[in-house]
Amino acid sequence: MNERPPHLVSPSIPDLPEGTLLRLAPGEWSHCRTVPDGHAPDVTVCRLHRNVTRQDGAGLWVWIVGHEHPSCTWPHVESHPPCLQLVVRVDVLNRTVEP
């Protein structure tokens, strides 16, 4: 038996450089207390947590942290740690990095 069991195979998650802008629609993200359900947040990515994933009927999800765009990029907003933590569907990330 040369194949690894499915639960031990690392999922394919694209590289998202810091500063990537994600335009998320409802249903493409979850688990963020500061963003109301049904909202379509724009997020500037700070970090992708490749080791924190989950799978459900909608697909594979991964945790990201970042800043709500554009409110955190306005000149009067001081630099601060990432203000959003949410899970995003990996297919959405793939769509973002495709040429």
Summary of the structure (lengths in Angstrom):
residues: 99
radius of gyration: 14.8
end to end distance: 37.7
largest distance: 59.4
contacts: 229
relative contact order: 0.27
helix: 14%
strand: 36%
